[in-house]
């Protein structure tokens, strides 16, 4: 692991320390911060991927609709 320096306001640090001290999951302030950052990064990655997928769907919605209509017609002929 690498050590980094982060500047944080007192109120937030107090809340982090309080949570870390009362937690069975986190053995230290650093463990809590690592878990929080890991969760944040995972959510951001997921949101970015979802945004990318939405853009792709939006760009291709007409051809996707045509493909869907063809598949439905193939599966349930009128």
mmJSON file of the N, C-alpha and C atoms, coordinates in Angstrom:
{"data_MODEL":{"atom_site":{
"group_PDB":["ATOM","ATOM","ATOM","ATOM","ATOM","ATOM","ATOM","ATOM","ATOM","ATOM","ATOM","ATOM","ATOM","ATOM","ATOM","ATOM","ATOM","ATOM","ATOM","ATOM","ATOM","ATOM","ATOM","ATOM","ATOM","ATOM","ATOM","ATOM","ATOM","ATOM","ATOM","ATOM","ATOM","ATOM","ATOM","ATOM","ATOM","ATOM","ATOM","ATOM","ATOM","ATOM","ATOM","ATOM","ATOM","ATOM","ATOM","ATOM","ATOM","ATOM","ATOM","ATOM","ATOM","ATOM","ATOM","ATOM","ATOM","ATOM","ATOM","ATOM","ATOM","ATOM","ATOM","ATOM","ATOM","ATOM","ATOM","ATOM","ATOM","ATOM","ATOM","ATOM","ATOM","ATOM","ATOM","ATOM","ATOM","ATOM","ATOM","ATOM","ATOM","ATOM","ATOM","ATOM","ATOM","ATOM","ATOM","ATOM","ATOM","ATOM","ATOM","ATOM","ATOM","ATOM","ATOM","ATOM","ATOM","ATOM","ATOM","ATOM","ATOM","ATOM","ATOM","ATOM","ATOM","ATOM","ATOM","ATOM","ATOM","ATOM","ATOM","ATOM","ATOM","ATOM","ATOM","ATOM","ATOM","ATOM","ATOM","ATOM","ATOM","ATOM","ATOM","ATOM","ATOM","ATOM","ATOM","ATOM","ATOM","ATOM","ATOM","ATOM","ATOM","ATOM","ATOM","ATOM","ATOM","ATOM","ATOM","ATOM","ATOM","ATOM","ATOM","ATOM","ATOM","ATOM","ATOM","ATOM","ATOM","ATOM","ATOM","ATOM","ATOM","ATOM","ATOM","ATOM","ATOM","ATOM","ATOM","ATOM","ATOM","ATOM","ATOM","ATOM","ATOM","ATOM","ATOM","ATOM","ATOM","ATOM","ATOM","ATOM","ATOM","ATOM","ATOM","ATOM","ATOM","ATOM","ATOM","ATOM","ATOM","ATOM","ATOM","ATOM","ATOM","ATOM","ATOM","ATOM","ATOM","ATOM","ATOM","ATOM","ATOM","ATOM","ATOM","ATOM","ATOM","ATOM","ATOM","ATOM","ATOM","ATOM","ATOM","ATOM","ATOM","ATOM","ATOM","ATOM","ATOM","ATOM","ATOM","ATOM","ATOM","ATOM","ATOM","ATOM","ATOM","ATOM","ATOM","ATOM","ATOM","ATOM","ATOM","ATOM","ATOM","ATOM","ATOM","ATOM","ATOM","ATOM","ATOM","ATOM","ATOM","ATOM"],
"id":[1,2,3,4,5,6,7,8,9,10,11,12,13,14,15,16,17,18,19,20,21,22,23,24,25,26,27,28,29,30,31,32,33,34,35,36,37,38,39,40,41,42,43,44,45,46,47,48,49,50,51,52,53,54,55,56,57,58,59,60,61,62,63,64,65,66,67,68,69,70,71,72,73,74,75,76,77,78,79,80,81,82,83,84,85,86,87,88,89,90,91,92,93,94,95,96,97,98,99,100,101,102,103,104,105,106,107,108,109,110,111,112,113,114,115,116,117,118,119,120,121,122,123,124,125,126,127,128,129,130,131,132,133,134,135,136,137,138,139,140,141,142,143,144,145,146,147,148,149,150,151,152,153,154,155,156,157,158,159,160,161,162,163,164,165,166,167,168,169,170,171,172,173,174,175,176,177,178,179,180,181,182,183,184,185,186,187,188,189,190,191,192,193,194,195,196,197,198,199,200,201,202,203,204,205,206,207,208,209,210,211,212,213,214,215,216,217,218,219,220,221,222,223,224,225,226,227,228,229,230,231,232,233,234],
"type_symbol":["N","C","C","N","C","C","N","C","C","N","C","C","N","C","C","N","C","C","N","C","C","N","C","C","N","C","C","N","C","C","N","C","C","N","C","C","N","C","C","N","C","C","N","C","C","N","C","C","N","C","C","N","C","C","N","C","C","N","C","C","N","C","C","N","C","C","N","C","C","N","C","C","N","C","C","N","C","C","N","C","C","N","C","C","N","C","C","N","C","C","N","C","C","N","C","C","N","C","C","N","C","C","N","C","C","N","C","C","N","C","C","N","C","C","N","C","C","N","C","C","N","C","C","N","C","C","N","C","C","N","C","C","N","C","C","N","C","C","N","C","C","N","C","C","N","C","C","N","C","C","N","C","C","N","C","C","N","C","C","N","C","C","N","C","C","N","C","C","N","C","C","N","C","C","N","C","C","N","C","C","N","C","C","N","C","C","N","C","C","N","C","C","N","C","C","N","C","C","N","C","C","N","C","C","N","C","C","N","C","C","N","C","C","N","C","C","N","C","C","N","C","C","N","C","C","N","C","C","N","C","C","N","C","C"],
"label_atom_id":["N","CA","C","N","CA","C","N","CA","C","N","CA","C","N","CA","C","N","CA","C","N","CA","C","N","CA","C","N","CA","C","N","CA","C","N","CA","C","N","CA","C","N","CA","C","N","CA","C","N","CA","C","N","CA","C","N","CA","C","N","CA","C","N","CA","C","N","CA","C","N","CA","C","N","CA","C","N","CA","C","N","CA","C","N","CA","C","N","CA","C","N","CA","C","N","CA","C","N","CA","C","N","CA","C","N","CA","C","N","CA","C","N","CA","C","N","CA","C","N","CA","C","N","CA","C","N","CA","C","N","CA","C","N","CA","C","N","CA","C","N","CA","C","N","CA","C","N","CA","C","N","CA","C","N","CA","C","N","CA","C","N","CA","C","N","CA","C","N","CA","C","N","CA","C","N","CA","C","N","CA","C","N","CA","C","N","CA","C","N","CA","C","N","CA","C","N","CA","C","N","CA","C","N","CA","C","N","CA","C","N","CA","C","N","CA","C","N","CA","C","N","CA","C","N","CA","C","N","CA","C","N","CA","C","N","CA","C","N","CA","C","N","CA","C","N","CA","C","N","CA","C","N","CA","C","N","CA","C","N","CA","C","N","CA","C","N","CA","C","N","CA","C"],
"label_alt_id":[null,null,null,null,null,null,null,null,null,null,null,null,null,null,null,null,null,null,null,null,null,null,null,null,null,null,null,null,null,null,null,null,null,null,null,null,null,null,null,null,null,null,null,null,null,null,null,null,null,null,null,null,null,null,null,null,null,null,null,null,null,null,null,null,null,null,null,null,null,null,null,null,null,null,null,null,null,null,null,null,null,null,null,null,null,null,null,null,null,null,null,null,null,null,null,null,null,null,null,null,null,null,null,null,null,null,null,null,null,null,null,null,null,null,null,null,null,null,null,null,null,null,null,null,null,null,null,null,null,null,null,null,null,null,null,null,null,null,null,null,null,null,null,null,null,null,null,null,null,null,null,null,null,null,null,null,null,null,null,null,null,null,null,null,null,null,null,null,null,null,null,null,null,null,null,null,null,null,null,null,null,null,null,null,null,null,null,null,null,null,null,null,null,null,null,null,null,null,null,null,null,null,null,null,null,null,null,null,null,null,null,null,null,null,null,null,null,null,null,null,null,null,null,null,null,null,null,null,null,null,null,null,null,null],
"label_comp_id":["UNK","UNK","UNK","UNK","UNK","UNK","UNK","UNK","UNK","UNK","UNK","UNK","UNK","UNK","UNK","UNK","UNK","UNK","UNK","UNK","UNK","UNK","UNK","UNK","UNK","UNK","UNK","UNK","UNK","UNK","UNK","UNK","UNK","UNK","UNK","UNK","UNK","UNK","UNK","UNK","UNK","UNK","UNK","UNK","UNK","UNK","UNK","UNK","UNK","UNK","UNK","UNK","UNK","UNK","UNK","UNK","UNK","UNK","UNK","UNK","UNK","UNK","UNK","UNK","UNK","UNK","UNK","UNK","UNK","UNK","UNK","UNK","UNK","UNK","UNK","UNK","UNK","UNK","UNK","UNK","UNK","UNK","UNK","UNK","UNK","UNK","UNK","UNK","UNK","UNK","UNK","UNK","UNK","UNK","UNK","UNK","UNK","UNK","UNK","UNK","UNK","UNK","UNK","UNK","UNK","UNK","UNK","UNK","UNK","UNK","UNK","UNK","UNK","UNK","UNK","UNK","UNK","UNK","UNK","UNK","UNK","UNK","UNK","UNK","UNK","UNK","UNK","UNK","UNK","UNK","UNK","UNK","UNK","UNK","UNK","UNK","UNK","UNK","UNK","UNK","UNK","UNK","UNK","UNK","UNK","UNK","UNK","UNK","UNK","UNK","UNK","UNK","UNK","UNK","UNK","UNK","UNK","UNK","UNK","UNK","UNK","UNK","UNK","UNK","UNK","UNK","UNK","UNK","UNK","UNK","UNK","UNK","UNK","UNK","UNK","UNK","UNK","UNK","UNK","UNK","UNK","UNK","UNK","UNK","UNK","UNK","UNK","UNK","UNK","UNK","UNK","UNK","UNK","UNK","UNK","UNK","UNK","UNK","UNK","UNK","UNK","UNK","UNK","UNK","UNK","UNK","UNK","UNK","UNK","UNK","UNK","UNK","UNK","UNK","UNK","UNK","UNK","UNK","UNK","UNK","UNK","UNK","UNK","UNK","UNK","UNK","UNK","UNK","UNK","UNK","UNK","UNK","UNK","UNK"],
"label_asym_id":["A","A","A","A","A","A","A","A","A","A","A","A","A","A","A","A","A","A","A","A","A","A","A","A","A","A","A","A","A","A","A","A","A","A","A","A","A","A","A","A","A","A","A","A","A","A","A","A","A","A","A","A","A","A","A","A","A","A","A","A","A","A","A","A","A","A","A","A","A","A","A","A","A","A","A","A","A","A","A","A","A","A","A","A","A","A","A","A","A","A","A","A","A","A","A","A","A","A","A","A","A","A","A","A","A","A","A","A","A","A","A","A","A","A","A","A","A","A","A","A","A","A","A","A","A","A","A","A","A","A","A","A","A","A","A","A","A","A","A","A","A","A","A","A","A","A","A","A","A","A","A","A","A","A","A","A","A","A","A","A","A","A","A","A","A","A","A","A","A","A","A","A","A","A","A","A","A","A","A","A","A","A","A","A","A","A","A","A","A","A","A","A","A","A","A","A","A","A","A","A","A","A","A","A","A","A","A","A","A","A","A","A","A","A","A","A","A","A","A","A","A","A","A","A","A","A","A","A","A","A","A","A","A","A"],
"label_entity_id":["1","1","1","1","1","1","1","1","1","1","1","1","1","1","1","1","1","1","1","1","1","1","1","1","1","1","1","1","1","1","1","1","1","1","1","1","1","1","1","1","1","1","1","1","1","1","1","1","1","1","1","1","1","1","1","1","1","1","1","1","1","1","1","1","1","1","1","1","1","1","1","1","1","1","1","1","1","1","1","1","1","1","1","1","1","1","1","1","1","1","1","1","1","1","1","1","1","1","1","1","1","1","1","1","1","1","1","1","1","1","1","1","1","1","1","1","1","1","1","1","1","1","1","1","1","1","1","1","1","1","1","1","1","1","1","1","1","1","1","1","1","1","1","1","1","1","1","1","1","1","1","1","1","1","1","1","1","1","1","1","1","1","1","1","1","1","1","1","1","1","1","1","1","1","1","1","1","1","1","1","1","1","1","1","1","1","1","1","1","1","1","1","1","1","1","1","1","1","1","1","1","1","1","1","1","1","1","1","1","1","1","1","1","1","1","1","1","1","1","1","1","1","1","1","1","1","1","1","1","1","1","1","1","1"],
"label_seq_id":[1,1,1,2,2,2,3,3,3,4,4,4,5,5,5,6,6,6,7,7,7,8,8,8,9,9,9,10,10,10,11,11,11,12,12,12,13,13,13,14,14,14,15,15,15,16,16,16,17,17,17,18,18,18,19,19,19,20,20,20,21,21,21,22,22,22,23,23,23,24,24,24,25,25,25,26,26,26,27,27,27,28,28,28,29,29,29,30,30,30,31,31,31,32,32,32,33,33,33,34,34,34,35,35,35,36,36,36,37,37,37,38,38,38,39,39,39,40,40,40,41,41,41,42,42,42,43,43,43,44,44,44,45,45,45,46,46,46,47,47,47,48,48,48,49,49,49,50,50,50,51,51,51,52,52,52,53,53,53,54,54,54,55,55,55,56,56,56,57,57,57,58,58,58,59,59,59,60,60,60,61,61,61,62,62,62,63,63,63,64,64,64,65,65,65,66,66,66,67,67,67,68,68,68,69,69,69,70,70,70,71,71,71,72,72,72,73,73,73,74,74,74,75,75,75,76,76,76,77,77,77,78,78,78],
"pdbx_PDB_ins_code":[null,null,null,null,null,null,null,null,null,null,null,null,null,null,null,null,null,null,null,null,null,null,null,null,null,null,null,null,null,null,null,null,null,null,null,null,null,null,null,null,null,null,null,null,null,null,null,null,null,null,null,null,null,null,null,null,null,null,null,null,null,null,null,null,null,null,null,null,null,null,null,null,null,null,null,null,null,null,null,null,null,null,null,null,null,null,null,null,null,null,null,null,null,null,null,null,null,null,null,null,null,null,null,null,null,null,null,null,null,null,null,null,null,null,null,null,null,null,null,null,null,null,null,null,null,null,null,null,null,null,null,null,null,null,null,null,null,null,null,null,null,null,null,null,null,null,null,null,null,null,null,null,null,null,null,null,null,null,null,null,null,null,null,null,null,null,null,null,null,null,null,null,null,null,null,null,null,null,null,null,null,null,null,null,null,null,null,null,null,null,null,null,null,null,null,null,null,null,null,null,null,null,null,null,null,null,null,null,null,null,null,null,null,null,null,null,null,null,null,null,null,null,null,null,null,null,null,null,null,null,null,null,null,null],
"Cartn_x":[0.84,0.0,0.878,0.311,1.006,0.323,1.113,0.592,0.392,-0.775,-1.049,-1.46,-1.363,-1.806,-3.102,-4.08,-5.371,-5.743,-6.209,-6.682,-8.189,-8.654,-10.074,-10.501,-11.724,-12.182,-12.407,-12.345,-12.454,-13.764,-14.86,-16.172,-16.241,-15.779,-15.788,-14.844,-13.677,-12.715,-13.288,-13.978,-14.61,-15.628,-16.418,-17.422,-16.743,-15.654,-14.908,-14.348,-13.74,-13.172,-14.251,-15.394,-16.503,-16.991,-17.146,-17.604,-16.572,-15.315,-14.257,-14.161,-14.299,-14.181,-15.339,-16.507,-17.681,-17.977,-17.078,-17.335,-16.584,-17.247,-16.586,-15.957,-16.408,-15.91,-14.579,-14.328,-13.122,-12.192,-10.965,-9.996,-9.304,-9.468,-8.795,-9.475,-9.091,-9.552,-9.161,-7.943,-7.47,-8.312,-8.679,-9.494,-10.856,-11.433,-12.73,-12.622,-11.596,-11.412,-11.163,-10.352,-10.125,-11.428,-12.253,-13.531,-14.451,-14.473,-15.325,-14.863,-13.575,-13.053,-13.296,-13.129,-13.367,-14.822,-15.746,-17.162,-17.477,-16.878,-17.103,-16.596,-15.403,-14.825,-15.675,-16.137,-16.984,-18.28,-18.913,-20.164,-19.909,-18.829,-18.513,-18.265,-17.54,-17.303,-18.61,-19.496,-20.788,-21.621,-21.65,-22.41,-21.863,-20.549,-19.948,-20.29,-20.262,-20.606,-22.077,-22.942,-24.361,-24.589,-23.885,-23.997,-23.536,-22.435,-21.923,-22.95,-23.543,-24.551,-25.788,-26.205,-27.358,-27.079,-25.867,-25.512,-25.549,-25.016,-25.006,-26.433,-27.279,-28.677,-29.379,-29.133,-29.766,-29.331,-28.058,-27.53,-28.1,-28.454,-28.874,-30.32,-31.117,-32.47,-33.343,-33.187,-34.024,-33.691,-32.419,-32.054,-32.372,-32.238,-32.607,-34.111,-34.905,-36.362,-36.727,-36.047,-36.297,-35.957,-34.81,-34.407,-35.403,-35.871,-36.847,-38.147,-38.617,-39.853,-39.696,-38.549,-38.307,-38.276,-37.65,-37.609,-38.999,-39.793,-41.158,-41.981,-41.861,-42.609,-42.195,-40.94,-40.429,-40.947,-41.058,-41.481,-42.998,-43.733,-45.201,-45.814,-45.793,-46.36,-47.86,-48.274,-49.679,-50.61],
"Cartn_y":[-1.183,0.0,1.236,2.305,3.588,4.525,5.405,6.432,7.704,8.339,9.612,10.629,11.879,12.95,13.532,13.692,14.241,15.306,16.437,17.491,17.344,17.347,17.129,18.056,18.536,19.451,18.694,19.419,18.828,18.079,18.655,18.029,16.666,16.594,15.312,14.328,14.789,13.918,13.386,14.232,13.785,12.685,12.844,11.829,10.523,10.635,9.443,8.734,9.486,8.885,8.23,8.886,8.342,7.027,7.012,5.799,4.684,5.014,4.005,3.432,4.275,3.821,2.918,3.134,2.362,1.194,0.939,-0.072,-1.37,-2.475,-3.776,-4.099,-3.392,-3.668,-3.007,-1.868,-1.101,-1.078,-1.491,-1.562,-0.237,0.689,1.986,3.023,4.264,5.366,5.073,4.615,4.33,3.251,2.213,1.141,1.67,2.536,3.125,3.998,4.829,5.707,4.883,3.822,2.942,2.334,1.841,1.235,2.265,3.474,4.533,4.895,5.042,5.377,4.249,3.026,1.881,1.855,2.087,2.138,3.268,4.424,5.584,5.296,4.766,4.47,3.437,2.412,1.394,2.01,2.875,3.535,4.434,5.204,6.098,5.313,4.208,3.372,2.85,2.366,1.841,2.934,4.124,5.236,5.645,5.666,6.013,4.974,3.701,2.636,2.734,3.014,3.169,4.362,5.463,6.63,6.287,5.55,5.136,4.264,3.322,2.448,3.231,4.218,5.053,5.833,6.353,7.089,6.163,4.967,4.007,3.654,3.357,3.02,4.183,5.385,6.572,6.782,6.582,6.761,5.736,4.558,3.46,3.035,3.916,3.498,3.113,3.78,3.435,2.043,1.752,0.428,-0.658,-0.344,-1.306,-1.577,-0.53,-0.697,-1.556,-1.335,-2.149,-3.617,-3.849,-5.224,-5.878,-5.126,-5.655,-6.015,-5.14,-5.414,-6.66,-6.832,-8.012,-9.274,-9.2,-10.364,-10.732,-9.723,-9.981,-10.592,-10.056,-10.594,-12.043,-12.331,-13.674,-14.657,-14.205,-15.063,-15.242,-14.198,-14.25,-13.709,-14.499,-14.011,-13.702,-12.668,-12.227,-13.143],
"Cartn_z":[0.0,0.0,0.0,-0.497,-0.5,0.479,1.042,1.934,1.135,1.323,0.663,1.718,1.372,2.268,1.717,2.594,2.207,3.225,2.729,3.613,3.758,5.011,5.274,6.418,6.35,7.393,8.709,9.795,11.132,11.349,10.893,11.104,10.432,9.197,8.481,9.153,9.552,10.221,11.535,12.269,13.514,13.239,12.171,11.824,11.395,10.653,10.23,11.454,12.354,13.565,14.419,14.54,15.322,14.724,13.42,12.746,12.862,12.649,12.73,14.141,15.148,16.54,16.954,16.369,16.776,15.834,14.898,13.873,14.137,13.849,13.881,12.53,11.481,10.123,9.828,10.428,10.102,11.305,11.072,12.163,12.405,11.478,11.614,10.741,10.939,10.084,8.637,8.43,7.07,6.4,7.151,6.585,6.163,6.974,6.638,5.383,5.313,4.158,2.901,3.007,1.845,1.363,2.288,1.913,1.264,1.826,1.263,-0.147,-0.349,-1.676,-2.667,-2.211,-3.085,-3.537,-2.609,-2.953,-3.916,-3.67,-4.541,-5.953,-6.06,-7.378,-8.115,-7.413,-8.047,-8.561,-7.754,-8.2,-9.396,-9.362,-10.482,-11.765,-11.659,-12.844,-13.406,-12.509,-12.95,-13.609,-13.017,-13.59,-14.957,-15.081,-16.375,-17.436,-17.044,-17.989,-18.389,-17.414,-17.723,-18.65,-18.424,-19.308,-20.721,-20.822,-22.133,-22.844,-22.121,-22.715,-23.146,-22.325,-22.7,-23.983,-24.11,-25.334,-26.544,-26.398,-27.508,-27.899,-26.913,-27.201,-27.871,-27.365,-27.943,-29.395,-29.662,-31.014,-31.993,-31.483,-32.355,-32.123,-31.498,-31.112,-32.296,-33.428,-34.587,-35.112,-35.273,-35.783,-34.752,-33.459,-32.425,-32.447,-32.653,-32.742,-33.947,-35.07,-36.264,-35.999,-35.338,-35.027,-34.081,-33.091,-32.152,-32.869,-33.725,-34.464,-35.324,-35.944,-36.773,-35.918,-34.74,-33.851,-33.347,-32.972,-32.507,-33.618,-34.823,-35.965,-36.25,-36.088,-36.312,-35.256,-34.026,-32.92,-32.853,-33.232,-33.144,-34.409,-35.475,-36.73,-36.577,-37.277,-37.178,-37.922],
"occupancy":[1.0,1.0,1.0,1.0,1.0,1.0,1.0,1.0,1.0,1.0,1.0,1.0,1.0,1.0,1.0,1.0,1.0,1.0,1.0,1.0,1.0,1.0,1.0,1.0,1.0,1.0,1.0,1.0,1.0,1.0,1.0,1.0,1.0,1.0,1.0,1.0,1.0,1.0,1.0,1.0,1.0,1.0,1.0,1.0,1.0,1.0,1.0,1.0,1.0,1.0,1.0,1.0,1.0,1.0,1.0,1.0,1.0,1.0,1.0,1.0,1.0,1.0,1.0,1.0,1.0,1.0,1.0,1.0,1.0,1.0,1.0,1.0,1.0,1.0,1.0,1.0,1.0,1.0,1.0,1.0,1.0,1.0,1.0,1.0,1.0,1.0,1.0,1.0,1.0,1.0,1.0,1.0,1.0,1.0,1.0,1.0,1.0,1.0,1.0,1.0,1.0,1.0,1.0,1.0,1.0,1.0,1.0,1.0,1.0,1.0,1.0,1.0,1.0,1.0,1.0,1.0,1.0,1.0,1.0,1.0,1.0,1.0,1.0,1.0,1.0,1.0,1.0,1.0,1.0,1.0,1.0,1.0,1.0,1.0,1.0,1.0,1.0,1.0,1.0,1.0,1.0,1.0,1.0,1.0,1.0,1.0,1.0,1.0,1.0,1.0,1.0,1.0,1.0,1.0,1.0,1.0,1.0,1.0,1.0,1.0,1.0,1.0,1.0,1.0,1.0,1.0,1.0,1.0,1.0,1.0,1.0,1.0,1.0,1.0,1.0,1.0,1.0,1.0,1.0,1.0,1.0,1.0,1.0,1.0,1.0,1.0,1.0,1.0,1.0,1.0,1.0,1.0,1.0,1.0,1.0,1.0,1.0,1.0,1.0,1.0,1.0,1.0,1.0,1.0,1.0,1.0,1.0,1.0,1.0,1.0,1.0,1.0,1.0,1.0,1.0,1.0,1.0,1.0,1.0,1.0,1.0,1.0,1.0,1.0,1.0,1.0,1.0,1.0,1.0,1.0,1.0,1.0,1.0,1.0],
"B_iso_or_equiv":[0.0,0.0,0.0,0.0,0.0,0.0,0.0,0.0,0.0,0.0,0.0,0.0,0.0,0.0,0.0,0.0,0.0,0.0,0.0,0.0,0.0,0.0,0.0,0.0,0.0,0.0,0.0,0.0,0.0,0.0,0.0,0.0,0.0,0.0,0.0,0.0,0.0,0.0,0.0,0.0,0.0,0.0,0.0,0.0,0.0,0.0,0.0,0.0,0.0,0.0,0.0,0.0,0.0,0.0,0.0,0.0,0.0,0.0,0.0,0.0,0.0,0.0,0.0,0.0,0.0,0.0,0.0,0.0,0.0,0.0,0.0,0.0,0.0,0.0,0.0,0.0,0.0,0.0,0.0,0.0,0.0,0.0,0.0,0.0,0.0,0.0,0.0,0.0,0.0,0.0,0.0,0.0,0.0,0.0,0.0,0.0,0.0,0.0,0.0,0.0,0.0,0.0,0.0,0.0,0.0,0.0,0.0,0.0,0.0,0.0,0.0,0.0,0.0,0.0,0.0,0.0,0.0,0.0,0.0,0.0,0.0,0.0,0.0,0.0,0.0,0.0,0.0,0.0,0.0,0.0,0.0,0.0,0.0,0.0,0.0,0.0,0.0,0.0,0.0,0.0,0.0,0.0,0.0,0.0,0.0,0.0,0.0,0.0,0.0,0.0,0.0,0.0,0.0,0.0,0.0,0.0,0.0,0.0,0.0,0.0,0.0,0.0,0.0,0.0,0.0,0.0,0.0,0.0,0.0,0.0,0.0,0.0,0.0,0.0,0.0,0.0,0.0,0.0,0.0,0.0,0.0,0.0,0.0,0.0,0.0,0.0,0.0,0.0,0.0,0.0,0.0,0.0,0.0,0.0,0.0,0.0,0.0,0.0,0.0,0.0,0.0,0.0,0.0,0.0,0.0,0.0,0.0,0.0,0.0,0.0,0.0,0.0,0.0,0.0,0.0,0.0,0.0,0.0,0.0,0.0,0.0,0.0,0.0,0.0,0.0,0.0,0.0,0.0,0.0,0.0,0.0,0.0,0.0,0.0],
"pdbx_formal_charge":[null,null,null,null,null,null,null,null,null,null,null,null,null,null,null,null,null,null,null,null,null,null,null,null,null,null,null,null,null,null,null,null,null,null,null,null,null,null,null,null,null,null,null,null,null,null,null,null,null,null,null,null,null,null,null,null,null,null,null,null,null,null,null,null,null,null,null,null,null,null,null,null,null,null,null,null,null,null,null,null,null,null,null,null,null,null,null,null,null,null,null,null,null,null,null,null,null,null,null,null,null,null,null,null,null,null,null,null,null,null,null,null,null,null,null,null,null,null,null,null,null,null,null,null,null,null,null,null,null,null,null,null,null,null,null,null,null,null,null,null,null,null,null,null,null,null,null,null,null,null,null,null,null,null,null,null,null,null,null,null,null,null,null,null,null,null,null,null,null,null,null,null,null,null,null,null,null,null,null,null,null,null,null,null,null,null,null,null,null,null,null,null,null,null,null,null,null,null,null,null,null,null,null,null,null,null,null,null,null,null,null,null,null,null,null,null,null,null,null,null,null,null,null,null,null,null,null,null,null,null,null,null,null,null],
"auth_seq_id":[1,1,1,2,2,2,3,3,3,4,4,4,5,5,5,6,6,6,7,7,7,8,8,8,9,9,9,10,10,10,11,11,11,12,12,12,13,13,13,14,14,14,15,15,15,16,16,16,17,17,17,18,18,18,19,19,19,20,20,20,21,21,21,22,22,22,23,23,23,24,24,24,25,25,25,26,26,26,27,27,27,28,28,28,29,29,29,30,30,30,31,31,31,32,32,32,33,33,33,34,34,34,35,35,35,36,36,36,37,37,37,38,38,38,39,39,39,40,40,40,41,41,41,42,42,42,43,43,43,44,44,44,45,45,45,46,46,46,47,47,47,48,48,48,49,49,49,50,50,50,51,51,51,52,52,52,53,53,53,54,54,54,55,55,55,56,56,56,57,57,57,58,58,58,59,59,59,60,60,60,61,61,61,62,62,62,63,63,63,64,64,64,65,65,65,66,66,66,67,67,67,68,68,68,69,69,69,70,70,70,71,71,71,72,72,72,73,73,73,74,74,74,75,75,75,76,76,76,77,77,77,78,78,78],
"auth_comp_id":["UNK","UNK","UNK","UNK","UNK","UNK","UNK","UNK","UNK","UNK","UNK","UNK","UNK","UNK","UNK","UNK","UNK","UNK","UNK","UNK","UNK","UNK","UNK","UNK","UNK","UNK","UNK","UNK","UNK","UNK","UNK","UNK","UNK","UNK","UNK","UNK","UNK","UNK","UNK","UNK","UNK","UNK","UNK","UNK","UNK","UNK","UNK","UNK","UNK","UNK","UNK","UNK","UNK","UNK","UNK","UNK","UNK","UNK","UNK","UNK","UNK","UNK","UNK","UNK","UNK","UNK","UNK","UNK","UNK","UNK","UNK","UNK","UNK","UNK","UNK","UNK","UNK","UNK","UNK","UNK","UNK","UNK","UNK","UNK","UNK","UNK","UNK","UNK","UNK","UNK","UNK","UNK","UNK","UNK","UNK","UNK","UNK","UNK","UNK","UNK","UNK","UNK","UNK","UNK","UNK","UNK","UNK","UNK","UNK","UNK","UNK","UNK","UNK","UNK","UNK","UNK","UNK","UNK","UNK","UNK","UNK","UNK","UNK","UNK","UNK","UNK","UNK","UNK","UNK","UNK","UNK","UNK","UNK","UNK","UNK","UNK","UNK","UNK","UNK","UNK","UNK","UNK","UNK","UNK","UNK","UNK","UNK","UNK","UNK","UNK","UNK","UNK","UNK","UNK","UNK","UNK","UNK","UNK","UNK","UNK","UNK","UNK","UNK","UNK","UNK","UNK","UNK","UNK","UNK","UNK","UNK","UNK","UNK","UNK","UNK","UNK","UNK","UNK","UNK","UNK","UNK","UNK","UNK","UNK","UNK","UNK","UNK","UNK","UNK","UNK","UNK","UNK","UNK","UNK","UNK","UNK","UNK","UNK","UNK","UNK","UNK","UNK","UNK","UNK","UNK","UNK","UNK","UNK","UNK","UNK","UNK","UNK","UNK","UNK","UNK","UNK","UNK","UNK","UNK","UNK","UNK","UNK","UNK","UNK","UNK","UNK","UNK","UNK","UNK","UNK","UNK","UNK","UNK","UNK"],
"auth_asym_id":["A","A","A","A","A","A","A","A","A","A","A","A","A","A","A","A","A","A","A","A","A","A","A","A","A","A","A","A","A","A","A","A","A","A","A","A","A","A","A","A","A","A","A","A","A","A","A","A","A","A","A","A","A","A","A","A","A","A","A","A","A","A","A","A","A","A","A","A","A","A","A","A","A","A","A","A","A","A","A","A","A","A","A","A","A","A","A","A","A","A","A","A","A","A","A","A","A","A","A","A","A","A","A","A","A","A","A","A","A","A","A","A","A","A","A","A","A","A","A","A","A","A","A","A","A","A","A","A","A","A","A","A","A","A","A","A","A","A","A","A","A","A","A","A","A","A","A","A","A","A","A","A","A","A","A","A","A","A","A","A","A","A","A","A","A","A","A","A","A","A","A","A","A","A","A","A","A","A","A","A","A","A","A","A","A","A","A","A","A","A","A","A","A","A","A","A","A","A","A","A","A","A","A","A","A","A","A","A","A","A","A","A","A","A","A","A","A","A","A","A","A","A","A","A","A","A","A","A","A","A","A","A","A","A"],
"auth_atom_id":["N","CA","C","N","CA","C","N","CA","C","N","CA","C","N","CA","C","N","CA","C","N","CA","C","N","CA","C","N","CA","C","N","CA","C","N","CA","C","N","CA","C","N","CA","C","N","CA","C","N","CA","C","N","CA","C","N","CA","C","N","CA","C","N","CA","C","N","CA","C","N","CA","C","N","CA","C","N","CA","C","N","CA","C","N","CA","C","N","CA","C","N","CA","C","N","CA","C","N","CA","C","N","CA","C","N","CA","C","N","CA","C","N","CA","C","N","CA","C","N","CA","C","N","CA","C","N","CA","C","N","CA","C","N","CA","C","N","CA","C","N","CA","C","N","CA","C","N","CA","C","N","CA","C","N","CA","C","N","CA","C","N","CA","C","N","CA","C","N","CA","C","N","CA","C","N","CA","C","N","CA","C","N","CA","C","N","CA","C","N","CA","C","N","CA","C","N","CA","C","N","CA","C","N","CA","C","N","CA","C","N","CA","C","N","CA","C","N","CA","C","N","CA","C","N","CA","C","N","CA","C","N","CA","C","N","CA","C","N","CA","C","N","CA","C","N","CA","C","N","CA","C","N","CA","C","N","CA","C","N","CA","C","N","CA","C","N","CA","C","N","CA","C"],
"pdbx_PDB_model_num":[1,1,1,1,1,1,1,1,1,1,1,1,1,1,1,1,1,1,1,1,1,1,1,1,1,1,1,1,1,1,1,1,1,1,1,1,1,1,1,1,1,1,1,1,1,1,1,1,1,1,1,1,1,1,1,1,1,1,1,1,1,1,1,1,1,1,1,1,1,1,1,1,1,1,1,1,1,1,1,1,1,1,1,1,1,1,1,1,1,1,1,1,1,1,1,1,1,1,1,1,1,1,1,1,1,1,1,1,1,1,1,1,1,1,1,1,1,1,1,1,1,1,1,1,1,1,1,1,1,1,1,1,1,1,1,1,1,1,1,1,1,1,1,1,1,1,1,1,1,1,1,1,1,1,1,1,1,1,1,1,1,1,1,1,1,1,1,1,1,1,1,1,1,1,1,1,1,1,1,1,1,1,1,1,1,1,1,1,1,1,1,1,1,1,1,1,1,1,1,1,1,1,1,1,1,1,1,1,1,1,1,1,1,1,1,1,1,1,1,1,1,1,1,1,1,1,1,1,1,1,1,1,1,1]
}}}
